[in-house]
Structure formats: C-alpha cells, structure tokens
Amino acid sequence: MKLIKAVRYDRYSYLALAIIVLSFISLINYFLYFSEDAITETNESFKYPFAFFTLIGLFLGYFWLKSFFTNPAIFSIYDEGFESNTNGVSSGFIRWDEVERFEVLNIKYGRGYSDAIAVYFKRPDLYDSKQPLLIRILREIASWTGVFKKKDVSNNFDEGMPYLIPYDALGREKEQIVKLILDLLEANKQIRNN
C-alpha cells in the first residue's frame, strides 16, 4: 500500500495550544495553592474541581505536545483507499472498492452551514460494523435527529448517514485533494470493471 498524499495540521498550532493550556493551568494553580492569599486556604470547595480541571489540562497539554513532535496525518490517501482523522476519531482504512461515491455538500454544522465531503458506502452496514459502539450510536443519533442536514433540502439523508469529512480540514489544497480522491475512485472502478 503506497501513500500518495498526507494532510497534516500546522505543527506549531499544537505547540501554541499546549503553551496556552499549560500556562493557564500554571497560573490558576499558583493563585489557588501557592500564592500568599491562596483561594483554597479560605475556601476548600475550590480545591477538588480545579484539581480535576488541572488533570484534564495536563492531558491536553501532553496530547498537543506529543502531536507537535509526531505531527500525525489527519487525512491520508493511499493507492488502495484512504483514512481520515479529521473528526477526532479515525475512520479506519476505507478501501476504494467500499465507496459508492463522494459528494461535496453544504451541510448544517451547529448553527451555520459548512462544506463537507460526504462518503457514501456501497454497504453502509459493513462500514458501521467496523466502528466502535459509541461511534455507531452517535452516527445513528445524527441520522435520526437531522443534526447534519443538507442545505435547502427538506429531507435528511435518504441513503443513511454518510461519513462526513470537513472540507476545511483538508487545508489549502482541498480542491486538489478532492480531485485526487475522485480520480482514484474512478480509476479503481475502471480496474474492477475490466
């Protein structure tokens, strides 16, 4: 399996996030525990919630520092398929022959609309069966509730919930990446038909 293209975030954004969260935690902990007028000396109820948030902040700081050094790919295209980590959870390796089609859609995300690449599978049940239980449940809830809706269309996704890749997550080369994906999918279809 040959890697054709890998999309990565700017590694310095990970460093900036790590510095911000670790600085914030240090500052808060200084005023809570170590300053002359430490808040926890007068009010013990602050101690445990901030200890919890400190642990979360340390975890995030560790994760972002690790990401700064390793700079993992968020979207990888191979000759036999692709893998996406754009949503924070890996899609797993998706083979070209599992994909029915790709479509760039304007989808409702939260309060506004944003472009996304919708990946429609030949057998959505097969893709869903490979996902962790929590992801399957979240995808099912999203398709029931219409959290993700096509713009200017009254109905939801008729063919089931596609796998959505945020268009903007692909960076400055998003048009070229979409063209590469479509070309590889078409080439794979021609190989299978011959």
C-alpha positions in Angstrom: 0.0 0.0 0.0 1.6 3.2 -1.2 1.0 6.6 0.5 0.0 9.2 -2.2 -0.9 12.2 -0.1 -1.0 13.0 3.6 -2.6 16.2 5.0 -1.2 17.4 8.3 -2.1 20.4 10.6 0.5 23.0 11.1 2.6 21.5 13.9 3.1 24.9 15.5 -0.6 25.2 16.2 -0.2 22.2 18.5 2.7 23.9 20.3 0.7 27.1 20.7 -2.3 25.2 22.2 0.0 23.3 24.6 1.7 26.5 25.7 -1.6 28.3 26.3 -3.2 25.4 28.3 -0.1 24.7 30.4 0.4 28.4 31.1 -3.3 28.8 32.1 -3.1 25.8 34.4 0.1 27.1 36.0 -1.4 30.5 36.6 -4.6 29.1 38.1 -2.8 26.7 40.3 -0.4 29.4 41.5 -3.3 31.6 42.7 -5.2 28.6 44.1 -2.5 26.9 46.0 0.8 28.8 46.2 0.2 32.5 46.4 0.2 34.4 49.6 -3.6 34.8 49.5 -4.3 31.3 48.1 -8.0 30.8 47.4 -8.0 27.2 48.7 -6.9 28.3 52.1 -10.1 30.3 52.6 -12.5 28.1 50.6 -11.7 24.3 50.4 -14.5 23.7 47.9 -12.4 25.2 45.1 -9.6 22.6 45.6 -11.2 19.4 44.0 -12.9 20.9 40.9 -9.7 22.7 40.0 -7.6 19.6 40.6 -9.9 17.8 38.1 -9.5 20.6 35.5 -5.8 20.6 36.1 -5.7 16.9 35.2 -7.7 17.5 32.0 -5.4 20.4 31.1 -2.3 18.3 31.7 -3.7 15.6 29.5 -4.5 18.1 26.7 -1.1 19.7 27.1 0.6 16.3 26.8 -1.5 15.3 23.8 -0.7 18.6 22.0 3.0 18.4 22.8 3.1 14.8 21.5 1.2 15.9 18.4 3.8 18.7 17.9 6.6 16.2 17.8 4.9 13.5 15.8 2.7 15.7 13.6 0.2 13.0 12.7 -1.7 12.9 9.4 -5.3 13.9 9.7 -6.1 12.6 6.2 -4.1 10.1 4.3 -4.7 8.9 0.7 -3.3 5.6 -0.4 -3.4 3.8 -3.8 -5.9 1.3 -2.3 -8.0 3.7 -0.2 -7.9 6.4 2.4 -8.0 7.1 6.2 -9.5 10.2 7.9 -8.8 11.5 11.4 -10.4 14.9 10.7 -13.3 14.4 13.2 -11.0 13.4 16.0 -11.8 9.7 15.6 -10.2 7.6 13.0 -12.4 6.4 10.2 -10.2 3.3 9.9 -8.8 2.4 6.5 -11.5 2.7 3.8 -10.9 0.8 0.6 -11.9 2.4 -2.7 -14.0 -0.6 -3.6 -16.1 0.0 -0.4 -17.1 3.5 -1.6 -20.1 4.1 -3.8 -19.4 7.9 -4.4 -18.1 11.1 -2.9 -20.1 14.3 -2.9 -19.2 17.8 -1.7 -22.2 19.0 0.3 -23.2 22.2 2.1 -24.2 20.7 5.5 -25.6 22.3 8.6 -23.0 22.1 11.4 -24.3 23.5 14.7 -25.7 27.0 13.9 -24.3 27.6 10.5 -23.6 25.8 7.2 -20.2 24.4 6.1 -19.0 22.3 3.2 -18.2 18.7 3.8 -17.2 15.7 1.7 -19.8 13.0 2.1 -18.6 9.5 1.6 -21.4 7.1 0.6 -20.7 3.4 1.0 -21.9 0.5 -1.1 -22.6 -1.3 2.2 -23.1 1.3 5.0 -23.9 -1.6 7.4 -20.5 -3.1 6.7 -18.7 0.2 7.4 -20.7 0.8 10.6 -20.0 -2.7 11.9 -16.3 -1.9 11.9 -16.7 1.2 14.0 -16.7 1.3 17.8 -20.1 1.1 19.5 -20.1 4.7 20.6 -19.4 5.9 17.1 -22.2 3.7 15.7 -24.6 5.1 18.3 -23.6 8.7 17.5 -23.9 8.2 13.8 -27.4 6.7 14.3 -28.5 9.6 16.5 -27.2 12.1 14.0 -29.1 10.5 11.2 -32.4 10.3 13.3 -32.2 13.9 14.6 -31.0 15.6 11.5 -28.1 17.2 13.2 -26.4 17.2 9.9 -28.8 18.5 7.2 -28.2 19.3 3.5 -28.8 22.9 2.8 -32.1 23.8 1.1 -33.4 20.2 1.3 -36.4 19.3 3.5 -35.5 15.7 3.9 -32.5 14.2 5.6 -30.0 11.7 4.0 -32.2 9.1 2.2 -29.4 6.6 1.9 -28.3 6.7 5.6 -25.8 8.9 7.2 -22.6 9.2 5.1 -19.2 9.5 6.6 -18.5 13.3 6.6 -15.1 14.9 6.2 -15.0 18.6 7.0 -13.9 20.3 3.8 -11.9 23.0 5.5 -9.9 20.4 7.5 -8.1 19.5 4.2 -6.3 22.8 4.3 -5.2 25.0 1.4 -5.1 22.1 -1.1 -8.7 21.0 -0.6 -9.7 21.3 -4.3 -6.7 19.3 -5.4 -7.3 16.6 -2.8 -11.0 16.3 -3.8 -9.9 15.9 -7.4 -7.3 13.3 -6.5 -9.9 11.3 -4.5 -12.4 11.4 -7.4 -9.7 10.4 -9.9 -8.5 7.4 -7.7 -12.1 6.3 -7.1 -12.8 6.4 -10.9 -9.6 4.6 -11.6 -10.5 1.9 -9.1 -14.0 1.5 -10.7 -12.4 1.0 -14.1 -10.0 -1.6 -12.8 -12.9 -3.6 -11.3 -15.0 -3.3 -14.4 -12.2 -4.7 -16.6 
